[in-house]
Every structure is written in C-alpha cells, then in structure tokens.
Amino acid sequence: MEQYGTVMQRVAAAAKLPLRFYLDVGKFENNFHPSPLIANRHLRDVLIAKGYAVKYQEFTGHHTAVNWRGTFPDALVFLLGNQSIAP
C-alpha cells in the first residue's frame, strides 16, 4: 500500500503537463491489495483535481482482454483524437 500512496503523492505534487489520461478498470478487480478498482478511482480523482483531461470507465468484469476489448476503441478515440490540450 505504501507504493500506491507514494505514486499518488508524486502525481499530485508534479507539475501539470499537456497530457490526457484514459483509465478503465473492471468492477470485479477488487480482490487484490491494493485494489486496482480503488487505485484507479483515486488516480482519476487526483488527475481531475490537477485539471487533466480524463476519460474514466468501469466495466463489469476482470482484467482480461475479453473485458477491455470493448473499451479499447474509446481509449484510442480519446487519446488520439484531435482535441487540443491546454498546457
């Protein structure tokens, strides 16, 4: 859990860059420590608080290609789209 907190603190303290973030996570990814579901929710909140463009999705499933293949096109459109990102 210490690594998880360290990463969030570093993200929060770092200078904002002209980036956008796509995050998705399965609702059933809650049986690990730290929980990928809770970690992704927290990272989403930290990034939004810093003013980053964030697209976040939760899907009903686990961390497998079968589950994320449905959201992969959304990630590509969001990350590679032609919207400009203000610095």
Gaussian input, Z-matrix of N, CA and C with variables (Angstrom, degrees):
# hf/3-21g

backbone

0 1
 N
 C     1     B1
 C     2     B2     1     A1
 N     3     B3     2     A2     1     D1
 C     4     B4     3     A3     2     D2
 C     5     B5     4     A4     3     D3
 N     6     B6     5     A5     4     D4
 C     7     B7     6     A6     5     D5
 C     8     B8     7     A7     6     D6
 N     9     B9     8     A8     7     D7
 C    10    B10     9     A9     8     D8
 C    11    B11    10    A10     9     D9
 N    12    B12    11    A11    10    D10
 C    13    B13    12    A12    11    D11
 C    14    B14    13    A13    12    D12
 N    15    B15    14    A14    13    D13
 C    16    B16    15    A15    14    D14
 C    17    B17    16    A16    15    D15
 N    18    B18    17    A17    16    D16
 C    19    B19    18    A18    17    D17
 C    20    B20    19    A19    18    D18
 N    21    B21    20    A20    19    D19
 C    22    B22    21    A21    20    D20
 C    23    B23    22    A22    21    D21
 N    24    B24    23    A23    22    D22
 C    25    B25    24    A24    23    D23
 C    26    B26    25    A25    24    D24
 N    27    B27    26    A26    25    D25
 C    28    B28    27    A27    26    D26
 C    29    B29    28    A28    27    D27
 N    30    B30    29    A29    28    D28
 C    31    B31    30    A30    29    D29
 C    32    B32    31    A31    30    D30
 N    33    B33    32    A32    31    D31
 C    34    B34    33    A33    32    D32
 C    35    B35    34    A34    33    D33
 N    36    B36    35    A35    34    D34
 C    37    B37    36    A36    35    D35
 C    38    B38    37    A37    36    D36
 N    39    B39    38    A38    37    D37
 C    40    B40    39    A39    38    D38
 C    41    B41    40    A40    39    D39
 N    42    B42    41    A41    40    D40
 C    43    B43    42    A42    41    D41
 C    44    B44    43    A43    42    D42
 N    45    B45    44    A44    43    D43
 C    46    B46    45    A45    44    D44
 C    47    B47    46    A46    45    D45
 N    48    B48    47    A47    46    D46
 C    49    B49    48    A48    47    D47
 C    50    B50    49    A49    48    D48
 N    51    B51    50    A50    49    D49
 C    52    B52    51    A51    50    D50
 C    53    B53    52    A52    51    D51
 N    54    B54    53    A53    52    D52
 C    55    B55    54    A54    53    D53
 C    56    B56    55    A55    54    D54
 N    57    B57    56    A56    55    D55
 C    58    B58    57    A57    56    D56
 C    59    B59    58    A58    57    D57
 N    60    B60    59    A59    58    D58
 C    61    B61    60    A60    59    D59
 C    62    B62    61    A61    60    D60
 N    63    B63    62    A62    61    D61
 C    64    B64    63    A63    62    D62
 C    65    B65    64    A64    63    D63
 N    66    B66    65    A65    64    D64
 C    67    B67    66    A66    65    D65
 C    68    B68    67    A67    66    D66
 N    69    B69    68    A68    67    D67
 C    70    B70    69    A69    68    D68
 C    71    B71    70    A70    69    D69
 N    72    B72    71    A71    70    D70
 C    73    B73    72    A72    71    D71
 C    74    B74    73    A73    72    D72
 N    75    B75    74    A74    73    D73
 C    76    B76    75    A75    74    D74
 C    77    B77    76    A76    75    D75
 N    78    B78    77    A77    76    D76
 C    79    B79    78    A78    77    D77
 C    80    B80    79    A79    78    D78
 N    81    B81    80    A80    79    D79
 C    82    B82    81    A81    80    D80
 C    83    B83    82    A82    81    D81
 N    84    B84    83    A83    82    D82
 C    85    B85    84    A84    83    D83
 C    86    B86    85    A85    84    D84
 N    87    B87    86    A86    85    D85
 C    88    B88    87    A87    86    D86
 C    89    B89    88    A88    87    D87
 N    90    B90    89    A89    88    D88
 C    91    B91    90    A90    89    D89
 C    92    B92    91    A91    90    D90
 N    93    B93    92    A92    91    D91
 C    94    B94    93    A93    92    D92
 C    95    B95    94    A94    93    D93
 N    96    B96    95    A95    94    D94
 C    97    B97    96    A96    95    D95
 C    98    B98    97    A97    96    D96
 N    99    B99    98    A98    97    D97
 C   100   B100    99    A99    98    D98
 C   101   B101   100   A100    99    D99
 N   102   B102   101   A101   100   D100
 C   103   B103   102   A102   101   D101
 C   104   B104   103   A103   102   D102
 N   105   B105   104   A104   103   D103
 C   106   B106   105   A105   104   D104
 C   107   B107   106   A106   105   D105
 N   108   B108   107   A107   106   D106
 C   109   B109   108   A108   107   D107
 C   110   B110   109   A109   108   D108
 N   111   B111   110   A110   109   D109
 C   112   B112   111   A111   110   D110
 C   113   B113   112   A112   111   D111
 N   114   B114   113   A113   112   D112
 C   115   B115   114   A114   113   D113
 C   116   B116   115   A115   114   D114
 N   117   B117   116   A116   115   D115
 C   118   B118   117   A117   116   D116
 C   119   B119   118   A118   117   D117
 N   120   B120   119   A119   118   D118
 C   121   B121   120   A120   119   D119
 C   122   B122   121   A121   120   D120
 N   123   B123   122   A122   121   D121
 C   124   B124   123   A123   122   D122
 C   125   B125   124   A124   123   D123
 N   126   B126   125   A125   124   D124
 C   127   B127   126   A126   125   D125
 C   128   B128   127   A127   126   D126
 N   129   B129   128   A128   127   D127
 C   130   B130   129   A129   128   D128
 C   131   B131   130   A130   129   D129
 N   132   B132   131   A131   130   D130
 C   133   B133   132   A132   131   D131
 C   134   B134   133   A133   132   D132
 N   135   B135   134   A134   133   D133
 C   136   B136   135   A135   134   D134
 C   137   B137   136   A136   135   D135
 N   138   B138   137   A137   136   D136
 C   139   B139   138   A138   137   D137
 C   140   B140   139   A139   138   D138
 N   141   B141   140   A140   139   D139
 C   142   B142   141   A141   140   D140
 C   143   B143   142   A142   141   D141
 N   144   B144   143   A143   142   D142
 C   145   B145   144   A144   143   D143
 C   146   B146   145   A145   144   D144
 N   147   B147   146   A146   145   D145
 C   148   B148   147   A147   146   D146
 C   149   B149   148   A148   147   D147
 N   150   B150   149   A149   148   D148
 C   151   B151   150   A150   149   D149
 C   152   B152   151   A151   150   D150
 N   153   B153   152   A152   151   D151
 C   154   B154   153   A153   152   D152
 C   155   B155   154   A154   153   D153
 N   156   B156   155   A155   154   D154
 C   157   B157   156   A156   155   D155
 C   158   B158   157   A157   156   D156
 N   159   B159   158   A158   157   D157
 C   160   B160   159   A159   158   D158
 C   161   B161   160   A160   159   D159
 N   162   B162   161   A161   160   D160
 C   163   B163   162   A162   161   D161
 C   164   B164   163   A163   162   D162
 N   165   B165   164   A164   163   D163
 C   166   B166   165   A165   164   D164
 C   167   B167   166   A166   165   D165
 N   168   B168   167   A167   166   D166
 C   169   B169   168   A168   167   D167
 C   170   B170   169   A169   168   D168
 N   171   B171   170   A170   169   D169
 C   172   B172   171   A171   170   D170
 C   173   B173   172   A172   171   D171
 N   174   B174   173   A173   172   D172
 C   175   B175   174   A174   173   D173
 C   176   B176   175   A175   174   D174
 N   177   B177   176   A176   175   D175
 C   178   B178   177   A177   176   D176
 C   179   B179   178   A178   177   D177
 N   180   B180   179   A179   178   D178
 C   181   B181   180   A180   179   D179
 C   182   B182   181   A181   180   D180
 N   183   B183   182   A182   181   D181
 C   184   B184   183   A183   182   D182
 C   185   B185   184   A184   183   D183
 N   186   B186   185   A185   184   D184
 C   187   B187   186   A186   185   D185
 C   188   B188   187   A187   186   D186
 N   189   B189   188   A188   187   D187
 C   190   B190   189   A189   188   D188
 C   191   B191   190   A190   189   D189
 N   192   B192   191   A191   190   D190
 C   193   B193   192   A192   191   D191
 C   194   B194   193   A193   192   D192
 N   195   B195   194   A194   193   D193
 C   196   B196   195   A195   194   D194
 C   197   B197   196   A196   195   D195
 N   198   B198   197   A197   196   D196
 C   199   B199   198   A198   197   D197
 C   200   B200   199   A199   198   D198
 N   201   B201   200   A200   199   D199
 C   202   B202   201   A201   200   D200
 C   203   B203   202   A202   201   D201
 N   204   B204   203   A203   202   D202
 C   205   B205   204   A204   203   D203
 C   206   B206   205   A205   204   D204
 N   207   B207   206   A206   205   D205
 C   208   B208   207   A207   206   D206
 C   209   B209   208   A208   207   D207
 N   210   B210   209   A209   208   D208
 C   211   B211   210   A210   209   D209
 C   212   B212   211   A211   210   D210
 N   213   B213   212   A212   211   D211
 C   214   B214   213   A213   212   D212
 C   215   B215   214   A214   213   D213
 N   216   B216   215   A215   214   D214
 C   217   B217   216   A216   215   D215
 C   218   B218   217   A217   216   D216
 N   219   B219   218   A218   217   D217
 C   220   B220   219   A219   218   D218
 C   221   B221   220   A220   219   D219
 N   222   B222   221   A221   220   D220
 C   223   B223   222   A222   221   D221
 C   224   B224   223   A223   222   D222
 N   225   B225   224   A224   223   D223
 C   226   B226   225   A225   224   D224
 C   227   B227   226   A226   225   D225
 N   228   B228   227   A227   226   D226
 C   229   B229   228   A228   227   D227
 C   230   B230   229   A229   228   D228
 N   231   B231   230   A230   229   D229
 C   232   B232   231   A231   230   D230
 C   233   B233   232   A232   231   D231
 N   234   B234   233   A233   232   D232
 C   235   B235   234   A234   233   D233
 C   236   B236   235   A235   234   D234
 N   237   B237   236   A236   235   D235
 C   238   B238   237   A237   236   D236
 C   239   B239   238   A238   237   D237
 N   240   B240   239   A239   238   D238
 C   241   B241   240   A240   239   D239
 C   242   B242   241   A241   240   D240
 N   243   B243   242   A242   241   D241
 C   244   B244   243   A243   242   D242
 C   245   B245   244   A244   243   D243
 N   246   B246   245   A245   244   D244
 C   247   B247   246   A246   245   D245
 C   248   B248   247   A247   246   D246
 N   249   B249   248   A248   247   D247
 C   250   B250   249   A249   248   D248
 C   251   B251   250   A250   249   D249
 N   252   B252   251   A251   250   D250
 C   253   B253   252   A252   251   D251
 C   254   B254   253   A253   252   D252
 N   255   B255   254   A254   253   D253
 C   256   B256   255   A255   254   D254
 C   257   B257   256   A256   255   D255
 N   258   B258   257   A257   256   D256
 C   259   B259   258   A258   257   D257
 C   260   B260   259   A259   258   D258

   B1=1.4483
   B2=1.5159
   B3=1.3202
   B4=1.4541
   B5=1.5242
   B6=1.3381
   B7=1.4650
   B8=1.5341
   B9=1.3048
   B10=1.4605
   B11=1.5285
   B12=1.3266
   B13=1.4606
   B14=1.5141
   B15=1.3340
   B16=1.4653
   B17=1.5174
   B18=1.3082
   B19=1.4697
   B20=1.5196
   B21=1.3156
   B22=1.4611
   B23=1.5192
   B24=1.3259
   B25=1.4635
   B26=1.5208
   B27=1.3147
   B28=1.4654
   B29=1.5197
   B30=1.3180
   B31=1.4668
   B32=1.5259
   B33=1.3146
   B34=1.4631
   B35=1.5242
   B36=1.3325
   B37=1.4651
   B38=1.5291
   B39=1.3084
   B40=1.4659
   B41=1.5301
   B42=1.3149
   B43=1.4644
   B44=1.5280
   B45=1.3168
   B46=1.4652
   B47=1.5201
   B48=1.3168
   B49=1.4626
   B50=1.5185
   B51=1.3232
   B52=1.4638
   B53=1.5352
   B54=1.3152
   B55=1.4635
   B56=1.5112
   B57=1.3192
   B58=1.4623
   B59=1.5219
   B60=1.3110
   B61=1.4600
   B62=1.5160
   B63=1.3117
   B64=1.4580
   B65=1.5182
   B66=1.3099
   B67=1.4613
   B68=1.5188
   B69=1.3195
   B70=1.4554
   B71=1.5150
   B72=1.3089
   B73=1.4596
   B74=1.5211
   B75=1.3213
   B76=1.4527
   B77=1.5164
   B78=1.3122
   B79=1.4629
   B80=1.5250
   B81=1.3245
   B82=1.4644
   B83=1.5246
   B84=1.3183
   B85=1.4686
   B86=1.5297
   B87=1.3058
   B88=1.4492
   B89=1.5216
   B90=1.3270
   B91=1.4590
   B92=1.5319
   B93=1.3177
   B94=1.4579
   B95=1.5200
   B96=1.3221
   B97=1.4662
   B98=1.5120
   B99=1.3018
   B100=1.4592
   B101=1.5243
   B102=1.2941
   B103=1.4574
   B104=1.5290
   B105=1.3387
   B106=1.4702
   B107=1.5267
   B108=1.3137
   B109=1.4578
   B110=1.5267
   B111=1.3105
   B112=1.4684
   B113=1.5270
   B114=1.3282
   B115=1.4649
   B116=1.5279
   B117=1.3280
   B118=1.4623
   B119=1.5229
   B120=1.3128
   B121=1.4719
   B122=1.5261
   B123=1.3133
   B124=1.4590
   B125=1.5305
   B126=1.3313
   B127=1.4573
   B128=1.5267
   B129=1.3189
   B130=1.4705
   B131=1.5223
   B132=1.3323
   B133=1.4607
   B134=1.5305
   B135=1.3285
   B136=1.4684
   B137=1.5250
   B138=1.3240
   B139=1.4703
   B140=1.5277
   B141=1.3171
   B142=1.4645
   B143=1.5289
   B144=1.3255
   B145=1.4658
   B146=1.5289
   B147=1.3245
   B148=1.4694
   B149=1.5256
   B150=1.3210
   B151=1.4508
   B152=1.5098
   B153=1.3257
   B154=1.4648
   B155=1.5226
   B156=1.3296
   B157=1.4575
   B158=1.5299
   B159=1.3273
   B160=1.4561
   B161=1.5153
   B162=1.3150
   B163=1.4664
   B164=1.5182
   B165=1.3156
   B166=1.4586
   B167=1.5164
   B168=1.3207
   B169=1.4551
   B170=1.5201
   B171=1.3106
   B172=1.4563
   B173=1.5191
   B174=1.3125
   B175=1.4571
   B176=1.5198
   B177=1.3092
   B178=1.4520
   B179=1.5163
   B180=1.3216
   B181=1.4571
   B182=1.5030
   B183=1.3318
   B184=1.4642
   B185=1.5214
   B186=1.3202
   B187=1.4620
   B188=1.5328
   B189=1.3271
   B190=1.4557
   B191=1.5239
   B192=1.3137
   B193=1.4651
   B194=1.5226
   B195=1.3118
   B196=1.4636
   B197=1.5210
   B198=1.3148
   B199=1.4617
   B200=1.5174
   B201=1.3186
   B202=1.4656
   B203=1.5133
   B204=1.3234
   B205=1.4723
   B206=1.5287
   B207=1.3175
   B208=1.4589
   B209=1.5116
   B210=1.3320
   B211=1.4577
   B212=1.5266
   B213=1.3110
   B214=1.4671
   B215=1.5294
   B216=1.3330
   B217=1.4741
   B218=1.5245
   B219=1.3359
   B220=1.4693
   B221=1.5228
   B222=1.3278
   B223=1.4688
   B224=1.5189
   B225=1.3208
   B226=1.4635
   B227=1.5199
   B228=1.3146
   B229=1.4681
   B230=1.5222
   B231=1.3220
   B232=1.4609
   B233=1.5256
   B234=1.3262
   B235=1.4621
   B236=1.5225
   B237=1.3156
   B238=1.4639
   B239=1.5192
   B240=1.3230
   B241=1.4549
   B242=1.5075
   B243=1.3051
   B244=1.4581
   B245=1.5344
   B246=1.3277
   B247=1.4599
   B248=1.5200
   B249=1.3235
   B250=1.4529
   B251=1.5285
   B252=1.3168
   B253=1.4645
   B254=1.5128
   B255=1.3083
   B256=1.4748
   B257=1.5221
   B258=1.3341
   B259=1.4709
   B260=1.5159
   A1=110.86
   A2=117.94
   A3=120.60
   A4=111.30
   A5=117.22
   A6=120.18
   A7=110.22
   A8=116.17
   A9=121.71
   A10=109.92
   A11=116.96
   A12=120.74
   A13=112.37
   A14=117.09
   A15=121.66
   A16=110.92
   A17=117.08
   A18=120.61
   A19=110.34
   A20=118.11
   A21=120.99
   A22=111.46
   A23=117.16
   A24=120.04
   A25=110.89
   A26=117.70
   A27=120.75
   A28=111.54
   A29=116.71
   A30=120.37
   A31=109.47
   A32=116.54
   A33=120.63
   A34=111.94
   A35=117.61
   A36=121.41
   A37=113.44
   A38=118.40
   A39=121.91
   A40=111.34
   A41=115.18
   A42=120.67
   A43=108.94
   A44=115.82
   A45=120.78
   A46=109.47
   A47=115.63
   A48=122.70
   A49=109.88
   A50=118.49
   A51=120.58
   A52=110.86
   A53=115.37
   A54=122.65
   A55=110.10
   A56=115.76
   A57=121.44
   A58=106.75
   A59=115.81
   A60=121.17
   A61=110.51
   A62=115.17
   A63=122.42
   A64=107.24
   A65=116.68
   A66=121.92
   A67=108.23
   A68=116.17
   A69=118.82
   A70=108.82
   A71=114.31
   A72=120.37
   A73=108.57
   A74=115.25
   A75=120.32
   A76=111.83
   A77=115.97
   A78=120.68
   A79=111.79
   A80=117.09
   A81=120.51
   A82=112.24
   A83=117.61
   A84=121.67
   A85=109.42
   A86=114.99
   A87=119.55
   A88=111.68
   A89=116.50
   A90=119.04
   A91=112.37
   A92=117.13
   A93=122.71
   A94=108.27
   A95=116.16
   A96=119.54
   A97=109.00
   A98=120.83
   A99=124.44
   A100=111.03
   A101=115.99
   A102=122.57
   A103=110.64
   A104=118.08
   A105=119.32
   A106=112.15
   A107=117.15
   A108=120.53
   A109=110.84
   A110=116.96
   A111=120.65
   A112=110.61
   A113=117.50
   A114=120.64
   A115=110.81
   A116=117.72
   A117=120.53
   A118=111.57
   A119=116.83
   A120=119.35
   A121=110.64
   A122=116.21
   A123=120.17
   A124=110.78
   A125=117.06
   A126=120.41
   A127=110.44
   A128=117.37
   A129=120.89
   A130=110.37
   A131=116.56
   A132=120.51
   A133=112.30
   A134=116.63
   A135=120.84
   A136=110.18
   A137=117.20
   A138=121.04
   A139=111.51
   A140=116.51
   A141=120.13
   A142=110.56
   A143=116.49
   A144=120.25
   A145=111.43
   A146=117.38
   A147=121.12
   A148=112.02
   A149=117.48
   A150=121.06
   A151=115.12
   A152=117.58
   A153=120.57
   A154=110.78
   A155=115.52
   A156=121.62
   A157=106.84
   A158=116.03
   A159=121.24
   A160=109.25
   A161=115.99
   A162=120.92
   A163=105.50
   A164=116.18
   A165=122.37
   A166=108.77
   A167=116.15
   A168=120.94
   A169=110.05
   A170=115.66
   A171=122.24
   A172=106.86
   A173=115.65
   A174=119.79
   A175=109.16
   A176=115.79
   A177=120.89
   A178=107.82
   A179=115.94
   A180=119.98
   A181=111.82
   A182=113.87
   A183=123.38
   A184=109.34
   A185=116.63
   A186=123.41
   A187=109.72
   A188=115.46
   A189=120.57
   A190=109.15
   A191=116.21
   A192=120.91
   A193=111.39
   A194=117.32
   A195=120.54
   A196=110.16
   A197=117.40
   A198=120.40
   A199=113.44
   A200=118.90
   A201=118.11
   A202=113.48
   A203=118.62
   A204=118.57
   A205=112.00
   A206=116.86
   A207=119.78
   A208=113.13
   A209=118.03
   A210=120.60
   A211=112.79
   A212=116.82
   A213=120.41
   A214=113.06
   A215=119.63
   A216=118.67
   A217=113.04
   A218=117.49
   A219=120.51
   A220=110.76
   A221=115.87
   A222=120.13
   A223=110.72
   A224=116.84
   A225=120.11
   A226=111.94
   A227=116.81
   A228=120.46
   A229=109.85
   A230=117.15
   A231=120.49
   A232=111.84
   A233=117.64
   A234=120.98
   A235=113.56
   A236=117.03
   A237=120.51
   A238=112.94
   A239=116.18
   A240=120.16
   A241=111.87
   A242=116.85
   A243=120.35
   A244=113.62
   A245=117.69
   A246=118.45
   A247=108.27
   A248=116.06
   A249=119.25
   A250=109.01
   A251=114.32
   A252=121.27
   A253=107.87
   A254=115.99
   A255=119.15
   A256=109.68
   A257=117.97
   A258=120.38
   A259=112.65
   D1=-26.33
   D2=-179.50
   D3=-62.42
   D4=-40.07
   D5=-179.68
   D6=-63.19
   D7=-39.56
   D8=179.94
   D9=-60.10
   D10=-48.48
   D11=179.27
   D12=-64.41
   D13=-37.96
   D14=178.77
   D15=-63.34
   D16=-43.72
   D17=179.51
   D18=-62.12
   D19=-45.76
   D20=-179.56
   D21=-63.82
   D22=-38.81
   D23=178.06
   D24=-65.26
   D25=-40.04
   D26=179.34
   D27=-66.53
   D28=-41.27
   D29=177.83
   D30=-62.54
   D31=-44.79
   D32=-178.57
   D33=-64.89
   D34=-35.45
   D35=-176.10
   D36=-85.69
   D37=-19.31
   D38=-175.16
   D39=-71.89
   D40=154.29
   D41=174.95
   D42=-65.75
   D43=144.51
   D44=179.07
   D45=-73.16
   D46=134.10
   D47=179.28
   D48=-112.22
   D49=161.71
   D50=178.87
   D51=-78.71
   D52=74.21
   D53=-177.61
   D54=-128.88
   D55=159.88
   D56=168.51
   D57=-126.72
   D58=155.38
   D59=-174.59
   D60=-127.54
   D61=136.70
   D62=171.46
   D63=-115.34
   D64=126.66
   D65=178.03
   D66=-129.40
   D67=135.23
   D68=167.02
   D69=-141.33
   D70=152.99
   D71=-174.44
   D72=-154.30
   D73=146.91
   D74=177.20
   D75=-79.72
   D76=140.68
   D77=179.10
   D78=-65.86
   D79=-19.00
   D80=179.74
   D81=-96.07
   D82=9.00
   D83=178.41
   D84=-89.58
   D85=55.71
   D86=-175.60
   D87=-123.95
   D88=14.26
   D89=-176.52
   D90=-109.14
   D91=21.95
   D92=175.45
   D93=-117.37
   D94=167.64
   D95=175.11
   D96=-127.87
   D97=118.54
   D98=-1.89
   D99=-74.99
   D100=158.71
   D101=-177.69
   D102=-69.29
   D103=122.31
   D104=175.30
   D105=-59.06
   D106=-34.53
   D107=179.54
   D108=-63.40
   D109=-49.86
   D110=-179.39
   D111=-68.54
   D112=-38.99
   D113=179.27
   D114=-62.62
   D115=-42.84
   D116=179.29
   D117=-66.56
   D118=-39.58
   D119=176.78
   D120=-62.25
   D121=-41.96
   D122=-179.85
   D123=-66.88
   D124=-45.36
   D125=178.25
   D126=-59.92
   D127=-42.75
   D128=176.76
   D129=-55.20
   D130=-47.64
   D131=-178.11
   D132=-64.53
   D133=-40.08
   D134=178.32
   D135=-64.27
   D136=-45.33
   D137=-178.94
   D138=-64.28
   D139=-42.75
   D140=178.59
   D141=-64.36
   D142=-40.93
   D143=178.88
   D144=-62.52
   D145=-30.09
   D146=177.54
   D147=-81.22
   D148=-7.62
   D149=177.48
   D150=94.04
   D151=13.44
   D152=178.96
   D153=-76.62
   D154=151.47
   D155=169.70
   D156=-76.62
   D157=121.75
   D158=-176.22
   D159=-132.30
   D160=130.43
   D161=168.81
   D162=-111.97
   D163=122.55
   D164=-175.34
   D165=-125.57
   D166=132.75
   D167=177.40
   D168=-136.99
   D169=142.84
   D170=170.42
   D171=-114.72
   D172=138.50
   D173=177.59
   D174=-122.48
   D175=157.20
   D176=179.06
   D177=-81.59
   D178=97.65
   D179=-178.88
   D180=168.24
   D181=-167.96
   D182=179.85
   D183=-112.26
   D184=-171.40
   D185=-179.28
   D186=-88.48
   D187=77.47
   D188=178.16
   D189=-137.38
   D190=157.97
   D191=179.27
   D192=-60.30
   D193=-32.48
   D194=179.45
   D195=-61.16
   D196=-36.99
   D197=-176.98
   D198=-83.48
   D199=-39.38
   D200=-176.08
   D201=-85.83
   D202=-10.13
   D203=-179.28
   D204=-64.50
   D205=-25.04
   D206=177.34
   D207=-73.80
   D208=-24.83
   D209=-178.90
   D210=-99.98
   D211=-10.73
   D212=-178.23
   D213=-57.69
   D214=-43.74
   D215=176.45
   D216=-59.46
   D217=-37.67
   D218=177.00
   D219=-60.59
   D220=-40.48
   D221=179.58
   D222=-63.37
   D223=-46.02
   D224=-179.37
   D225=-62.23
   D226=-44.86
   D227=179.92
   D228=-61.48
   D229=-44.51
   D230=-178.33
   D231=-68.21
   D232=-45.47
   D233=-175.01
   D234=-77.74
   D235=-33.29
   D236=-176.15
   D237=-104.65
   D238=1.86
   D239=179.58
   D240=-61.79
   D241=169.85
   D242=-174.33
   D243=-94.13
   D244=13.80
   D245=175.96
   D246=-70.80
   D247=135.84
   D248=178.31
   D249=-79.00
   D250=155.65
   D251=178.95
   D252=-116.13
   D253=121.18
   D254=178.81
   D255=-73.16
   D256=137.99
   D257=178.98
   D258=-67.98

